[in-house]
Amino acid sequence: MNAPATKAARIPVAAVSGLIADAMGKAGLPADDAAKVAELMLEADLIGADAHGVFRLPQYVQRLKLGSTNPRPNITVERSAPATALVNGDNGMGHLAVSRAAETAVALARECGVAWVGCVMSGHAGAAGVYAALPLKADMIGLYSAVANANHMPLAGGAEPLLGTNPLAIAIPAGEEPPVVLDIATSIVSYGTIKNHRLQNKPLKSDWMVDPKTGEAITDPHKSMEALLLPMAGYKGAGLALTLGLMAGTLNGALFGRDCVDFNAEPDRVTNTGQFVVALDPSRFQPLAHFKAEVDRHSRSLRASKTLPGESVRLPGDRRAQRRADRLAHGLPLAPELLVQLDKLAAEQGIKPLAKR
């Protein structure tokens, strides 16, 4: 029987950021890189991607200690055409490689209007929406996808885990309204959500995972490692995962399909994760202020539309903006089980635990 969930404690944002940066530094990252990784991991927690922020810290540190992630990568950028480039992450932290890809995409899009930048020899980078949103700072539309770091999902009609939860995120700037930010896994839920449920001993929903031998639903989170994670919308989600994987992985010379290394089960192996960022300058189509005002107008109109009984209309990015404001003001809600793991990590690394920050 699953134990009832315990209420998460609110931890100050600065404390979590400091813990991440110190842990990364102890694991060998230069101070600037450690601070950058902490910034991007913290952003995942701020926007509500709770399975992709500090939740991942013990796993990242383990990989750095084992040498399967390079703490001091020489990240390089090869511009292959006016609007395309390839970032080689030198097997460093994925956060560093993908943020470099976003910076490069924005720079090229300033010249060309649009840019597509791929990543090879990268690693797990956390929440997709964090990277799609980076071009927003330059008033550009951002798009991001990746080959997820383990295969948990079957092809349509299949019984083998040959696809990752390959995410898709799209971010569109607005004026006074929150930007429109869609961040979805191509599975019905992300595998990070499954891991979070397993950590907290929370039951899975009956439409999330199935037994590959019987096709029956798996709701016990501790049986999830032997189960198949279902694609969203059936064959549509599987097809989207397949095509995104080919563009993020195969196109860049990164791993895909049967070649993928399981980030969770094989912590000592290099993942060669494939990812890409696209930046699009809307001012190449119409005046930027007019475009952003039109996004505002549509957002307000759509949000004010009729609702189902007991429901409210929400747009992609609304809850993200609300969570971010709330968590900046009141701290991050971290589950007791996660706090135990983070305290253990702090003790092992000889750094201050969260309670003393």
C-alpha positions, 0 to 999 in steps of 0.5 A: 500500500502506498503511504500518504504524501507528506507536505513539501517544505518551502526552501528559500531560492537562494539556498537551493541555488547555493547548494547546486553551485557548491555541489557542482563546484565540488564535483569539479566544475569551474565556478562560472560553469557551476553558477550557470548550471545552478541558474538553469536547474533553479529555473526548472524548479521555479517554473514548476518542472520539479522533476528536472531541477534540484531533484536531479542534483544527486544524479548529476554529481554521481555522473561527474564523480564516475567520469561519465560527464566531463566537468571541464569541457571545451565546448565548441561551435561550428557554423555550418551555414549562415543560419545553422551551427553545431555545438559540440558539448565535449561530454560536459553538463548538458545545461552548458551545451544547450545554453550555448546553442541558444546563445548561438541561435539568437546570434545567427537569427539576428543576422538571418532572421532564423537559426537552427543549432544542434548539439552533439556530445551533450548530456541531460539538460533538464526542463525543455521549456527553460531552453525554448524560453532563452530566446525570449530574452532577445524578443525571439521565438524559441523552439527546443527538442532533445533525445531523452536520456533513456528509452521508456516508450514503445512505437505505436503497437510495439512492446519494446522501449525504443523511444525516449520521452523526447520533449518539445518546447515552444516559447512565443514572446508577448507584451504585457501578458506572460509569454506563451510557453508550451513544454510537453513530453511526447509521452503521456507524462515525463519520466522525471514525473515517474521518478518523482512518484517513485521517490515519494511512493505515490501511485501512478495514474492508470493510463501512464504505464503498462506491463510490456508482457500483458498490456495491463496498467502499472500503478505501483511506482516501484514497478515502473522500471520494468514498465512501458511509458505510454506515448501521448495521444497514442500513435501521434505521440509515438510518431512525434517522438520518432521524428524529433529524435531523428532531428535532435539525435541522428541529424547531429551525429548523436545517439537515437533509438537502440543506440541510446544509453540509459542515463538512469541505469548506466551512470558510468556511460557517456550518453552523447545526447542530441538536442537542438534550439531554433530561434526565430526573429518575429520582427522579420515579419512585422514590427515587434511591438505590433506582434507582441501586442497581437499575442497579448490581444489573442491571449486575453481573448482566449483566456476569457472564452467560455469554460466547461463547468468547474473549469477555467481556460488556461494557456501554455505558460500561464501557470508557469508564470504564476508558479515562478512568481510564487516560488521566488517570493515564498521558496521552492516546495521540496518533498521530504524524501528529496530533502533527505537525499540532498542532505546526504549529498551535502554531507558526502561532499562536505558542503553546507546543507540546505538548513544552514543556508 
